[in-house]
Amino acid sequence: MIADVAAARILLGVAGGIAAYKSCELLRRLTESGHSVRVLPTASALKFVGAATFEALSGQPVRTGVFADVPAVPHVALGQQADLVVVAPATADLLARAAHGRADDLLTAALLTAHCPVLLVPAMHTEMWEHPATRDNVALLRSRGVVVMEPASGRLTGRDTGPGRLPEPAEIAELARLLLERPDALPRDLSGRRVVVSAGGTREPLDPVRFLGNRSSGRQGYALAQVAAQRGAAVTLVAGHTAELGDPAGVEVVHVGTTRELREAVLAAAKGADAVAMAAAVADFRPASFASDKIKKGSTDPEPLVLTRNPDVLVELTQGREQGQVILGFAAETGDATGDVLHHGRAKLARKGADLLVVNTVGDGRGFEVADNAGWLLGADGTEQELHPGSKALLASRVWDAVSARLRAHG
Ligand code: CTP
């Protein structure tokens, strides 16, 4: 950990693209998290958003050139003192200038003096993102340890759609927090790998308006998908019901409702995948019958609810495991008279036949519907790693470390 994660010094660079307006929302999120944020717009960025907006939201002065406040040597001091630099949006021009070590304004000068993690968040038209010049610049920056985020796909300025959209400010803020928690959380070690993640809770309908569900928010699964994509993987996220989470940038999302739909989507996506992470809270039972008309209250007590078993997707995955495929499960456990959380976790790992199992302690507000997570990572090879409290993205990064090591070992 490099800094007090709750109160870091962040430089927020803003380059001149239309997505610059979204940097205001990112700035607000970062300052509300307790960070001290200094905004460094390029001169072009100020054509989209006025300096007064950045100054009011950050509470700090805004300069673009290297000739203001010369006695304070800001072009050197700002970069040296920062705990994190985020540039959002990073235009094709900004990426080119950063890749080539230019220092023709305060932002690029600060990039040259920063010793801290640097997160560049590209936003540009698809052609510009896919142009060989930009690809080379991104590769060069990544080879130097700069984190260049995968852009989102979707509607761009004008009528076009495609990769190049700025990811949602909430997602950028999560990655910023992750890099403060763990500067080396986003290596490109999953490049060329294909992974499947399930997330959220399944819902089993009883009649057209009622269902059996659970409290899963989907946040841990979304964090796994987000982090895997930023580590270079091609990711399919099979999402049940979640707490209205936006699709993570660079991830293919398949939305499902019931356990049987989830099973179908996961098994299809798992074909040829390098790794599958089952973070979904899968309903073990469903109503034995579905009433096609809404069940009426009537004047007598209702019939007891009859339930039937759902398929166990994780067990199906491990039984049909392809050569070299790494399969990971989750278990939310409470201790009881027969054993503690780890005891139950180890038994479940063996029962399910998974390679890895994340064991969370639930109850007392832990695990479900909260932003942070902690637990243990158990391996079928007998390994046991404590996952210290931190963001769900931090836990995801530890999980992908373990998956990546196993994939490397399989060759
Ligand atoms: N899981 C699954 N299919 C199910 C139930 C669970 O694939 N029908 C997966 C979950 O996604 C998770 C793991 O199995 O990765 C463990 O889930 P959990 O609910 O803890 O396991 P259960 O087998 O339901 O055990 P328990 O009796 O403790 O509820």
Residues whose N, C-alpha, C, O or C-beta is under 5 A from the ligand:
A	BS01	CTP	M278 A279 A280 V282 A283 D284 N310 P311 D312 V313 L314 L328 G329 F330 A331 A332
